[in-house]
Amino acid sequence: MATPMELEVNGKRYAVHYPPDTSLLYVLRDELGLTGSKYGCGEGQCGACTVLIGKAPRRSCQIPVSAAAAKPITTIEGLEKDGRLHPVQQAFLDAGAFQCAFCTSGMIMSSVGLLQSNPNPSQADIVQFLQGNICRCGTHPRVIEAIHHAAKTMQEHGR
Amino acid sequence: MSGRRGNFAVEAERYEFHAAPMHQFELGRRDFFKLLGAGIAVFAIAKDARAGQETAPGPKAFHNEELPKDISAWLHVGEDGTVTGFTGKAEIGQNIRTALAQTVADELRVPFESVRMVTADTALTPFDAGTFGSRTTPTITPQLRRVANAARDLLVAAAAKEWNIAPEGLVAADAKVTDPASGRSFRYAELARGKTLAQNLPAEDPVTPATQWTIAGKAIPKVDARAFVTGRHQYTPDLRPDGLLYGKILRPPSFGATLVSCDDTAAKAMPGVVVVRDGDFIGAAAPSAHEAQSALNAIHAQWKEVPQISDKEIFAYLKKNPAPDSGDRFRKQKGSVEEALAGAAHRVDATYTVAYIAHAPLEPRAAVAQWADGKLTVWTGTQRPFANRDELADIFRLPESSVRVIVPDTGSAYGGKHTSDAAIEAARLARTAGRPVKVVWTREEEFTWAYFRPAGVIEVKSGLANDGTLTAWDFHNYHSGMSAIETPYVVANQRTEYHQVSLILRSGSYRGLAATANHFARETHMDALSRTAQIDPLEFRIRNLSDPRMRAVLDAATKSFGWPRKKTQEGQGFGLACGYEKGSYVATCAEVAVDKASGAVRVVLLTEAFECGAIVNPDGLRNQVVGAMIQGLGGALFEAIEFENGRIQNPHFATYRVPRFRDVPEIEATLLDRKDIPSAGAGETPIMAVAPAIGNAIFDATKIRLNSLPLAPNGVRTS
């Protein structure tokens, strides 16, 4: 049965009507039109659907919408502020850390989550944290480079 | 729509040897200017629009078709100075949108930012057989360059006419035509104003040589990169036209199963649900994906299944079951192989096998279809928009002019998106629903109902003289394909043969096609031969090679690797491989570490040198080369499709292992820029030497010769 509930996404509140076990990803994409989060597998294996719930990166395809209602949600669309890219977005842009870019929003959201909990990650930290994000184009080295660069920028600017 | 599968022979996809029908471009001159506004347009009638779309070498029958007089590319300079280039190629992550815009800007002498490329839209762009075979750079780049060159001539002539002087001596630069004598100038935008001038391309215009490129050859970032890092770019699955329904297809339980009976009463009774049954096709569309899935769950279908070959018996089957019609066969021979084998000082014979693997593009197959006034528009991530259009027209019995296929920049393909399955499914549902329908395949559907890189068996017999000269080479490939089947080494007595086998699993193109399988067998075999001859593997190759471009990549890759290296740790091993295909050269060196206790293999370092003539965009090229190396590592070490009883046993990312961050070694890619050689494509060749280099490194570490891909899905048994 569809149950009315409220979600806070990128600082906006939305009333949604979906069965409580519907995945957050479907609600974001099909009801709210926030299509930046991607369906890559629907099994929590590829990371293309990663969003932040509170400060934690989560696979939105595996989160029932009812479980996401308690905390603020940030999607890729919510990172840019007043036309300025988030330092992680800027770092991906500067490093050319994408090819087809279908994994990119999930990569960026995971990276933002990583840098919030670990502002100065080592190479090994990055590899371990992003193990659940698949890039089929093989752009991994540039993603790692972008995260190192974003970490530096964020530390310099105290973000 | 009965006989749905029957209408699209899946085998037509095989090895990219499809001969598309000829098409005339339908957008008239008047429509063209209506669409883009006044300006100056130049069209290329390409004599080579379709030549060489296939991968060489191939059977003769595919090469001698009459070449069409087709428009292959065009360009428009608008009244506001905007330059628009048109090509039927699709952007699938290989960065052609950027590279082609660079070429146009370079030749037309305009800022890069003023050029936009319209790609892969059957209503707007010239016919194109498809984005495959590494053909965009070698065919479309020179055509756009000639078109841009002709447009520049037209603009110069227009300025000369305005000034009433001769065009000679006028200079085109910075989107302006300048008269150096007087210092006066016209902007291109001014010259285009009020004109509707369309011209065919003069036969052969001299174009700017690579040594004088100013915008091409530079590491210009991906066009519209900001849309990708902000999530704004809309891939096909992101499209949401008004009134959209979500479609789901009921799949058979196994390959080849036929429908016996079907009860869809309950599904049809669901509010808002449209159920379509047409032959063996059963699908549902609903206002949400959730409701569409619920409708499918409520359909009770019975299927008749047929016995199938399993992965356990596939290689024996391939050897014993030649295709009944083996006209599609490659055979080449010189000298006397039998005599040379008999007289060889050393003999090495071996059999190699290659498993089926999946492309697993992160964007699954998807399409949005919309009918209006008997016309069909489909947005879909495909490498072959025109072939998709033809298939749709054929199946729905429409003239081609009533079908439009548009390809949004797509979340990768790697050769896996040639077919129009999702497009047909969405269109069929949308026709009954009377509303637009979106079909996005699930990951499991993607792993099951797409197609695979074919499995294969390769048998090699070879002979050496005492001094390490290769004297005999007998190479037989069963089923996996003909790409790069011929040896680049100098051998007096050689026979190369491709043996066709009927399809077991639905198979088709994959990045590099069979070049990876053929290089795996050949370069592993060369390594084994070098060991028999007791010659360093690099020295052994150089001794048997004459091509200086191959030597150059070997030299660069081994230099960057530090070949020959001394082992410093237990379990360490070094290997190399090289090859040539589709106009470009590659050499790869690998360092592996094999854990003695567990047998786990870790690739520590890959160095690769790649040469594809003059480099159009070194940054995009590096991305493609490094990406191919990482993708190649998956097929080398652990990727394999498992199947039994017509079912895929590992149709998930949890069970079909692809390279992840932890698998990625240190990588060094060296790009050799040969400005004296026309640019070749680079999407495929960089993948093909990775597997043999890794396998040879594993041998160096363990003295165990692995002759099957994947090499070590569960590690190497060292005891």
Boltz contact constraints between the chains, C-beta under 6 A:
constraints:
  - contact:
      token1: [A, 35]
      token2: [B, 238]
      max_distance: 6.0
  - contact:
      token1: [A, 36]
      token2: [B, 231]
      max_distance: 6.0
  - contact:
      token1: [A, 40]
      token2: [B, 362]
      max_distance: 6.0
  - contact:
      token1: [A, 41]
      token2: [B, 443]
      max_distance: 6.0
  - contact:
      token1: [A, 41]
      token2: [B, 653]
      max_distance: 6.0
  - contact:
      token1: [A, 43]
      token2: [B, 652]
      max_distance: 6.0
  - contact:
      token1: [A, 45]
      token2: [B, 653]
      max_distance: 6.0
  - contact:
      token1: [A, 45]
      token2: [B, 654]
      max_distance: 6.0
  - contact:
      token1: [A, 46]
      token2: [B, 653]
      max_distance: 6.0
  - contact:
      token1: [A, 48]
      token2: [B, 362]
      max_distance: 6.0
  - contact:
      token1: [A, 76]
      token2: [B, 231]
      max_distance: 6.0
  - contact:
      token1: [A, 77]
      token2: [B, 231]
      max_distance: 6.0
  - contact:
      token1: [A, 80]
      token2: [B, 230]
      max_distance: 6.0
  - contact:
      token1: [A, 89]
      token2: [B, 229]
      max_distance: 6.0
  - contact:
      token1: [A, 92]
      token2: [B, 229]
      max_distance: 6.0
  - contact:
      token1: [A, 93]
      token2: [B, 225]
      max_distance: 6.0
  - contact:
      token1: [A, 93]
      token2: [B, 229]
      max_distance: 6.0
  - contact:
      token1: [A, 96]
      token2: [B, 221]
      max_distance: 6.0
  - contact:
      token1: [A, 96]
      token2: [B, 619]
      max_distance: 6.0
  - contact:
      token1: [A, 98]
      token2: [B, 228]
      max_distance: 6.0
  - contact:
      token1: [A, 99]
      token2: [B, 93]
      max_distance: 6.0
  - contact:
      token1: [A, 99]
      token2: [B, 623]
      max_distance: 6.0
  - contact:
      token1: [A, 99]
      token2: [B, 627]
      max_distance: 6.0
  - contact:
      token1: [A, 100]
      token2: [B, 93]
      max_distance: 6.0
  - contact:
      token1: [A, 100]
      token2: [B, 411]
      max_distance: 6.0
  - contact:
      token1: [A, 100]
      token2: [B, 412]
      max_distance: 6.0
  - contact:
      token1: [A, 101]
      token2: [B, 228]
      max_distance: 6.0
  - contact:
      token1: [A, 102]
      token2: [B, 362]
      max_distance: 6.0
  - contact:
      token1: [A, 102]
      token2: [B, 363]
      max_distance: 6.0
  - contact:
      token1: [A, 102]
      token2: [B, 411]
      max_distance: 6.0
  - contact:
      token1: [A, 103]
      token2: [B, 362]
      max_distance: 6.0
  - contact:
      token1: [A, 104]
      token2: [B, 228]
      max_distance: 6.0
  - contact:
      token1: [A, 105]
      token2: [B, 231]
      max_distance: 6.0
  - contact:
      token1: [A, 127]
      token2: [B, 661]
      max_distance: 6.0
  - contact:
      token1: [A, 127]
      token2: [B, 662]
      max_distance: 6.0
  - contact:
      token1: [A, 130]
      token2: [B, 661]
      max_distance: 6.0
  - contact:
      token1: [A, 131]
      token2: [B, 660]
      max_distance: 6.0
  - contact:
      token1: [A, 131]
      token2: [B, 661]
      max_distance: 6.0
  - contact:
      token1: [A, 131]
      token2: [B, 662]
      max_distance: 6.0
  - contact:
      token1: [A, 136]
      token2: [B, 362]
      max_distance: 6.0
  - contact:
      token1: [A, 136]
      token2: [B, 412]
      max_distance: 6.0
  - contact:
      token1: [A, 137]
      token2: [B, 93]
      max_distance: 6.0
  - contact:
      token1: [A, 137]
      token2: [B, 412]
      max_distance: 6.0
  - contact:
      token1: [A, 137]
      token2: [B, 627]
      max_distance: 6.0
  - contact:
      token1: [A, 138]
      token2: [B, 627]
      max_distance: 6.0
  - contact:
      token1: [A, 138]
      token2: [B, 630]
      max_distance: 6.0
  - contact:
      token1: [A, 138]
      token2: [B, 631]
      max_distance: 6.0
  - contact:
      token1: [A, 140]
      token2: [B, 661]
      max_distance: 6.0
  - contact:
      token1: [A, 140]
      token2: [B, 664]
      max_distance: 6.0
  - contact:
      token1: [A, 141]
      token2: [B, 667]
      max_distance: 6.0
